[in-house]
Amino acid sequence: MNAIFATGNTGKEPEIKTFEDGGKEARFSLAQRMGKDQETQWIDCRVKGKLVDAVVIPYIKKGTKLAVVGDLRIDSWEKDGQKRTSTYILVRDIELMGAKNPSEDNENTNKEEKSDLPASDFGDLPF
């Protein structure tokens, strides 16, 4: 199995498309910058199925920090006699990584501390 993992902030509101059969697809781009002096890289992402209603619509807005895991896809087509390609991640899983501004981070932290979920220590992971 091949998988690609990417993190970044969404550049704009996700575009949601609803099909005749009721299925949905969301499209958004993640902005990545590896260092202060480097150019921003944009990674196109597409989400289909249950994740659209469960995660994308209620939680993902412009500036949301995310981690996505999915499959790298390349679409090819011809337009006006020229071959075109589009590379994107077909997302299988999304993790919300934090808020856009520090005051929202503090609010989210307080909510998480009150959660009934058990605490986990992932300090021994190699990444």
RAQUI-V458398 format. One record per helix or strand. SS is the DSSP state (a for helix, b for strand). FROM is the first residue (numbers start at 1). LEN is the number of residues. If there is no record, write none. Layout:
ss->(SS,SS)
from->(FROM,FROM)
len->(LEN,LEN)
This chain:
ss->(b,b,b,b,a,b,b,a)
from->(4,15,24,41,50,65,82,102)
len->(7,4,9,8,10,15,17,12)
